[in-house]
């Protein structure tokens, strides 16, 4: 058993199997709460808890999936190139909308942290929760936050966006493909972009664009808001 668990392929295949089970459940009971990614996460956690397998042993193989985050994000440039005309046509709306969203997000995070008396380094670790993992780690590193806390918050935000995003968009009657893509990608980063791709090519392209634009804006906005509120 130890030989199996210590093999890097164990974590990799466990992740893939959990996701496949999640897909089967979602097809049988389609609902925001049965999103395959959410179910896969819960299944992996439950399996590790029941079998008492250390997370480090699982992560030996799970790290290979983590390495695919950056190339998969870069691959989003393909649908973005195919819908480049939309990006040029909506450039002003995209930039202003993303900037307003990032500013509101960081202000709300800072005020909540201040209200609950969070320590400075814990509070700033929550700021880039809507930025893709690779960029969030860089932002928090520059701000001297706690990287492990940021990683947990980033993943949780992406999953919540994937679960609740479609329902909120439907309730608010937001159907424009550009708006849908920007909302999901700008809030849920790579995970939200995966949800946006289910809507269509335009939504996926706009979500991929939102990842990059949101990350760049957060680099400048996060330190300023943190200094303004948390200091």
N, C-alpha and C positions, 0 to 999 in steps of 0.2 A: 504493500500500500504506500509506503514511504517513497518507493521508487517512482510510483505513478504520480504522486502529488508533487514531488520535486522536479518532475519533468516539465519544461516550459510549455509543452503542448497541452498540459492539463488545463491550465488557466484559459488558454486560447479556445480549446474545444468546449469548455464549460460555458464560456461567454456565448459562443455561437449556438450551442444547444439551447441555452436559456432564451436566446432571442428567437430561435425557431419555434419554441414552445409558445412564446409571447405572440408570434404571428398567428399561430393556429388558434389561440384563444381569442385574439382580436377578430379573426374572420368569423368565428362562431358567435361571439358576443361583442359586436362593434360598439365601442363607447369610449369617451375620452379617458376614463379611468383604466381601460384595458389596452392602452397604447403599448405596443410591443416593447419599446425601450424601458418604460416604467416597469412592466411585468418582468422583463429580463433582469433588471436591477434588483428587484425584490426577490426573485428566484435565486439569484447568485448569493445574496446576503443570507437568505434562509438556508440554503444548502451549506454554506460555510459555517453557519451557526450550529446546525444540527450535527454536522460531521466533525466539528471542532478543528477544522483545517485553518491554519493561520493565513491571514490575508497576504502576508509576504510570499507564501508558497503559491497562492493563486496569482499574484501579480507578476510572477516570473513569466507567465505566458500572456497575462492580460496586458502587459506593457507593450506587446507587439501591436495590439489594437490601438493603444494610446499613441503610438508612433505614426499611425495613419491619419491623425487629426490634421496635421499640417498639409500633407499632399492632397487630402480630400477637400480641404478648404481652397487650395490653389486650383483644383480641378473645377471649382465653381466658375472660374473665368470663362469656361467654354459656353455655357448658356448665357453668361453675361455678354460675351462677344456677339452672340447671335441676336441679342436684343439691345444692342448698343444704341440704336436709334431712339429707344424709349428713354434710355439714361440721359441722352443729350436733351431730349424734349422736356424731361421732368427734372433737370439738374437743379434748378432753384428750389423746387419743392422738396426734393430729396435732401439737399444740404440743410435747408432751414428746418425741415421736419425732424431730421436726425439730430441736429444740434439742440432743438427744443426738447426732444425726448431725453437726450443725454443729460442736459442741464436739470430737467425736472427730476430725473432718476437720482442723480447724485445729490441734489438738494434734499430730496425726501429721505434718502439713506442717511445723510449727515444729520438731519433734524431728528430722525428716529433714534440714531445712535446717541445724540446729545440728550434726548429726552429720557432714555433708559440708563444714562450714565455709563455707557461703554468706555472702556479704556481706549486711548488714542490708536494704538497699534492694532487692536481688534477692530475698531470702527473703520479704519482706512482699508482693512482687508476685505470689507464688504462692498467697497465702491465699484470695482469693475465686474460686478456679477453678471452684467449683460454683454460682456466682451468674451470672445472665444478664448479658450484655455491658453494658447501660446502667447497671446497679447496680454491677457490678464496677469499672467505670471510676471511678465516684464514690467507692467505698470506697478504692481504691488512691490516688486523688487526695488524699483526706483524710489517708491514712497516708504520703504522699509517696513512693510506690513508682514503679516503671517501668511506665507504662501499656501500652507496646507488648508487653512480656513478658506482662503480664496477659491481653491480648487473645489472644495465641497459646495460652496455657495454657487459657483459657476455651473456645476453639474445640476444642482437642485433647480436653479433658475431655468436652465434649458429644458429640463423635464417638465416643470410646471407650465412653461410656455407651450410645450408640445401637447400637454394634456388640456389646459384651459384655454389656450389661444383660439383654436377653431370655434369653441363655444361662445367666447366673448365677441369674436368677429361676427358671428351669426346673430347674436343678440343685438349688437350695435348696427347691424345691417351694412357692414362694410364689405363690399364686393369688388371694388376696383382692384385689379391684379397687382398694380404697383403698390398700393396702400397695404394690401394683404402681405406681400412679400417683405416690405420694409418693416412692418409691425412684427412679423414672426422672426425675421433675421436680426433686426435691431434689438430685440429683447431676448430671444432664445439662442442667439449665435448659431453654431453649427447644428445643434439639435433642432432648433426652430426652423432652420433652413431645410432640414430633412422633411419636416412637416409641410413647409411651403412648396416643396417639389411635388407633393401629392396633389396640390391644386393645379399646377401646370408649369410650363417652361418659363413664362414671364415671372410668375410669383417666385420661382426658385432663383432666377437670375437676380431679381431685385433683393431677395433675402441675402444672396451671396455678396452683392454690392454693399448692403447694410452692414455686414460683418466688418468689412474693411473701413468704411466711413465711420462707423460707431467707434471702432478701436482707435482710430486717429483722433477723433474728437475727445475721447476719454483721456488720452495722454495729456491733453492740455487742460481739460475741464476739472478732472479729479483732484489734482494737487491744489488748484485754486479754491475749489469748494471746500476741501478739507481744511485748508489754511483759514478760510473765512469763518467756518462754522465750528470746527473742532478745536481750534486754538484757544 
